[in-house]
Amino acid sequence: MTRSSKKGPYVDERLLKKIEGKKPSTSGVIKTWSRACVIAPEMVGFNFGVHNGKTHIEVLVSEDMVGHRLGEFSPTRKFVKHGGKMQKELEQKKKESELSAAKAAKASTETKK
């Protein structure tokens, strides 16, 4: 559900104070826990460290991000691959075939010289 249009977007005042009077190129990472904060046009170019519950993930704000929330760019869940033992074997075979193809390509280029 979106916020009421008469209230306007929620922008954390503390974040605005932190970036006030600073240049995006000179300031470092600005750490924040405010994932619900809407990205304002003044934030473009700044590098924010958005907390995901465990660590701060660096987010470089661009013009395309204006209007979105900071939390959208800092995922809170880590995807663990499916497949288990069988998937590991398939990945290992794929890796070996890539290595052998690379060796064959290298050998063919050396013979041409």
C-alpha positions as CSV (number, residue, x, y, z in Angstrom):
1,M,0.0,0.0,0.0
2,T,1.4,3.4,-0.9
3,R,1.6,6.4,1.3
4,S,-1.1,9.1,1.1
5,S,-0.5,11.6,-1.7
6,K,-1.2,14.6,0.7
7,K,1.6,13.4,3.0
8,G,4.2,13.0,0.3
9,P,7.0,10.4,0.1
10,Y,8.8,9.4,3.3
11,V,12.4,10.6,3.3
12,D,14.4,10.2,6.4
13,E,15.4,13.6,7.7
14,R,18.6,12.2,9.3
15,L,19.8,11.0,5.9
16,L,19.1,14.4,4.3
17,K,21.2,16.0,7.1
18,K,24.1,13.6,6.4
19,I,24.2,14.5,2.7
20,E,23.4,18.2,3.1
21,G,26.3,20.4,1.8
22,K,28.4,17.4,0.7
23,K,29.5,16.4,-2.8
24,P,28.8,12.9,-4.0
25,S,32.4,12.4,-5.1
26,T,34.1,13.4,-1.9
27,S,31.8,11.7,0.7
28,G,32.4,8.0,1.5
29,V,29.8,5.4,2.2
30,I,26.9,6.8,4.3
31,K,25.5,4.0,6.5
32,T,21.8,3.8,7.1
33,W,19.3,1.4,8.6
34,S,16.4,3.3,7.1
35,R,15.3,0.8,4.3
36,A,11.8,2.5,4.0
37,C,13.3,5.8,3.0
38,V,12.3,6.9,-0.5
39,I,15.2,7.9,-2.7
40,A,15.0,11.7,-3.4
41,P,16.7,13.5,-6.3
42,E,19.2,15.1,-3.9
43,M,20.6,11.6,-3.1
44,V,21.7,10.9,-6.7
45,G,25.4,10.1,-6.9
46,F,25.8,9.3,-3.2
47,N,27.0,5.9,-2.0
48,F,24.8,4.5,0.8
49,G,25.4,1.5,3.0
50,V,21.9,0.0,3.4
51,H,21.5,-2.5,6.2
52,N,20.1,-5.9,5.2
53,G,19.7,-7.3,8.8
54,K,23.3,-8.5,9.0
55,T,25.7,-6.2,7.1
56,H,25.6,-3.0,5.1
57,I,25.4,-3.4,1.4
58,E,26.8,-0.6,-0.7
59,V,24.2,1.1,-3.1
60,L,25.3,3.8,-5.5
61,V,22.2,5.9,-6.2
62,S,21.5,6.7,-9.9
63,E,18.7,8.7,-11.5
64,D,16.7,5.6,-12.3
65,M,16.4,4.8,-8.6
66,V,14.5,8.0,-7.7
67,G,11.1,7.2,-6.2
68,H,12.1,3.7,-5.1
69,R,13.0,2.8,-1.6
70,L,16.5,2.1,-0.3
71,G,15.6,-1.4,0.9
72,E,14.7,-2.5,-2.7
73,F,18.4,-2.5,-3.5
74,S,19.6,-4.4,-0.5
75,P,18.3,-8.0,-0.5
76,T,17.7,-9.5,2.9
77,R,17.6,-13.2,1.8
78,K,20.4,-15.3,0.4
79,F,19.5,-17.8,-2.3
80,V,21.0,-21.3,-1.7
81,K,21.3,-23.4,-4.9
82,H,19.0,-26.4,-5.3
83,G,20.2,-29.8,-6.4
84,G,22.6,-31.0,-3.7
85,K,25.0,-33.8,-4.6
86,M,23.8,-34.4,-8.2
87,Q,24.0,-30.7,-9.0
88,K,27.6,-30.5,-7.7
89,E,28.6,-33.4,-10.0
90,L,27.0,-31.6,-13.0
91,E,28.8,-28.4,-12.2
92,Q,32.1,-30.1,-11.8
93,K,31.8,-31.9,-15.2
94,K,30.9,-28.5,-16.8
95,K,33.9,-26.9,-15.3
96,E,36.2,-29.7,-16.4
97,S,34.9,-29.4,-20.0
98,E,35.5,-25.7,-20.0
99,L,39.0,-26.2,-18.8
100,S,39.8,-28.8,-21.5
101,A,38.2,-26.5,-24.2
102,A,40.4,-23.6,-23.0
103,K,43.5,-25.8,-23.1
104,A,42.7,-27.1,-26.6
105,A,42.2,-23.5,-27.8
106,K,45.5,-22.4,-26.3
107,A,47.4,-25.4,-27.8
108,S,45.9,-24.6,-31.3
109,T,47.0,-21.0,-31.1
110,E,50.6,-22.0,-30.1
111,T,50.9,-24.4,-33.0
112,K,49.9,-21.7,-35.5
113,K,52.7,-19.4,-34.4
